[in-house]
Amino acid sequence: MKKINLLAAMLFVAGGVFAQTWSLDKAHSKLGFKITHLLISEVEGSFKNFDATITSSKDDFSDAVIELTADVASVNTDNEGRDKHLNGPDFFDAAQFAKLTFKSTSFKKVEGKTYKAKGDLTLHGVTKPVELTVTFNGTAVHPYNKKTIAGFKVAGVIKRSDFTVGGGTPSAVVSDEVTLNANTEFAKN
C-alpha cells in the first residue's frame, strides 16, 4: 500500500511540473508595427497571417517559451501599393525571405504584470537578439468553449537596418526604428 501511495504522490508532483502548451487565438490577436514617415507622421501595419505558441509549466508564465512565425507577404498597411513595395526587394523581399520568426530565450517577471522577453528574431535572413516588454493581462475561462485563455500585450523597438530591411531608403523617409506591438490571446491546449 505504501508503494502505491508513494507512486501516486510522485506522479502528482511530476504532473505539476509538466509544461502546458498554449495556442494563439488568431481571431483575437494582432501582430503590428509602426514607423515614422518623413519625420512627421506614423504609419502602422500588421501581419495578417501569423501563429504563435507558448509553453510554460508555471501559472504565472515566468518560465514561458514563446515561438512565433509570420508570413511576410501578409503585411498589411491598408495601402495596396505600399504593401506591394514592402514585399518587394527594396524592403522585405518576401519572395526570398518568406517568414519572420521569433523564439524566446528567456521570459522573466520584472514587476507586477510586466515581463521581459528576450529572444532571437529572424527577419530578412538575419537573426538578432531582441528584448520585448510583455504585459500579462491575466487568465479567464472562455464563456463558450470553456477553455482557459490568457492575454498578453507586447511592445518593443528594433532597427530595420539591423535586419538589412530597406537599406536604400534613408531614415528621414522611413524611420530606422520600428515599433513592434502585439495584442494576443492564447488558449490552453
C-alpha positions in Angstrom: 0.0 0.0 0.0 2.9 2.4 0.8 4.4 1.8 -2.6 1.1 2.7 -4.3 0.7 5.9 -2.3 4.4 6.9 -2.9 4.0 6.2 -6.6 0.8 8.3 -6.7 2.5 11.1 -4.8 5.4 11.1 -7.2 3.1 11.2 -10.2 1.2 14.0 -8.7 4.3 16.1 -8.1 5.7 15.2 -11.5 2.4 16.2 -13.1 2.7 19.7 -11.6 5.9 20.4 -13.5 4.8 19.3 -16.9 4.7 22.1 -19.3 1.4 23.3 -20.8 1.1 24.5 -24.4 -1.0 27.5 -25.2 -2.1 28.1 -28.8 -2.8 31.5 -30.4 -6.4 32.6 -30.8 -6.0 34.2 -34.2 -9.4 35.8 -34.2 -8.5 37.8 -31.1 -4.8 38.6 -31.8 -2.9 41.2 -33.8 0.8 41.4 -34.7 1.6 45.0 -35.6 4.3 47.6 -36.2 4.7 51.3 -36.6 7.3 53.5 -38.4 7.7 57.3 -38.7 7.3 58.6 -42.3 9.2 61.8 -43.4 9.9 62.6 -39.7 6.4 63.8 -39.1 3.8 61.1 -39.2 3.4 57.5 -38.1 2.3 54.7 -40.4 1.0 51.5 -38.9 0.9 48.0 -40.4 0.3 44.4 -39.4 0.9 40.8 -40.5 -2.4 39.1 -41.2 -1.0 35.6 -41.2 0.9 34.6 -38.1 0.9 31.9 -35.5 2.4 31.5 -32.0 2.6 29.1 -29.1 3.6 29.5 -25.5 4.9 26.6 -23.5 5.1 27.0 -19.7 5.0 24.9 -16.6 4.1 27.8 -14.3 0.8 29.5 -13.9 2.5 32.9 -13.9 4.3 32.1 -17.2 7.7 33.0 -15.6 9.3 30.1 -17.4 7.5 30.6 -20.7 9.0 29.8 -24.1 7.4 31.8 -26.9 7.6 30.8 -30.6 6.1 32.9 -33.3 6.1 32.8 -37.1 4.6 35.3 -39.6 4.2 35.2 -43.3 6.0 38.3 -44.5 3.8 38.5 -47.7 0.8 39.0 -45.4 1.9 42.6 -44.5 -1.0 45.0 -44.5 -0.7 48.8 -44.1 -4.1 49.5 -45.6 -2.5 50.6 -48.8 -2.1 48.0 -51.6 0.7 49.9 -53.4 2.7 50.3 -50.3 2.2 46.6 -49.3 3.4 45.5 -52.7 6.5 47.8 -52.3 7.2 46.4 -48.8 7.1 42.8 -50.1 9.5 43.7 -52.9 13.3 43.6 -52.9 13.6 47.2 -51.6 12.3 46.1 -48.2 11.2 42.6 -47.0 11.9 40.7 -50.3 9.1 38.3 -49.4 9.9 36.0 -52.4 13.3 35.2 -50.9 12.6 35.7 -47.2 9.0 34.4 -46.7 9.0 34.0 -42.9 9.6 36.2 -39.9 10.3 34.2 -36.7 10.9 34.8 -33.0 11.9 32.3 -30.4 12.3 33.4 -26.8 15.5 32.6 -24.9 14.2 33.9 -21.6 10.9 35.2 -20.1 11.3 36.9 -16.8 8.9 38.7 -14.5 10.0 42.2 -13.8 7.2 43.5 -11.6 3.5 43.0 -11.2 2.2 42.1 -14.7 5.3 43.2 -16.5 7.8 40.7 -18.0 10.9 41.0 -20.3 11.0 38.5 -23.1 14.4 38.1 -24.7 14.8 36.1 -27.9 16.1 35.7 -31.4 14.2 37.5 -34.2 14.9 36.3 -37.7 13.8 38.8 -40.4 15.1 39.2 -44.0 17.5 36.3 -43.4 19.2 38.0 -40.4 18.9 36.7 -36.8 19.4 39.2 -34.0 18.7 39.1 -30.3 15.8 41.4 -29.2 14.1 42.3 -25.9 10.4 42.9 -25.7 8.2 44.2 -22.9 5.3 41.9 -22.2 2.2 42.8 -20.1 0.4 39.7 -18.8 -3.3 40.7 -18.8 -4.4 37.6 -16.9 -6.4 34.5 -17.5 -10.0 33.7 -17.7 -12.3 30.8 -18.7 -13.9 31.4 -22.2 -17.6 31.5 -21.6 -18.4 29.5 -24.8 -15.7 26.8 -25.2 -14.8 26.7 -21.5 -11.1 26.7 -22.3 -8.7 28.7 -20.1 -7.4 31.7 -22.0 -4.5 34.2 -21.3 -4.0 37.6 -22.7 -0.7 39.4 -23.4 0.3 42.8 -24.8 3.8 43.0 -26.3 5.9 46.1 -27.2 9.4 46.7 -28.4 11.6 48.6 -30.8 14.0 47.2 -33.4 16.1 48.9 -36.1 15.3 47.9 -39.6 19.0 48.4 -40.5 20.0 45.6 -38.1 18.0 43.3 -40.4 19.0 44.9 -43.7 15.4 45.9 -44.4 15.0 48.9 -46.7 18.7 49.7 -46.8 18.3 52.0 -49.8 15.7 54.2 -48.0 17.0 56.9 -45.8 15.8 57.1 -42.2 14.5 60.6 -42.9 12.0 59.0 -45.2 11.2 55.8 -43.3 12.5 55.7 -39.7 15.2 53.2 -38.9 13.4 52.5 -35.6 10.3 50.2 -35.9 8.0 49.9 -33.0 6.6 46.4 -32.6 3.3 45.8 -30.9 1.0 42.8 -30.4 -2.1 42.1 -28.6 -2.6 38.4 -28.2 -4.9 35.8 -26.7 -3.9 32.2 -26.2 -6.0 29.2 -25.2 -4.6 26.4 -23.1 -4.4 23.1 -25.0 
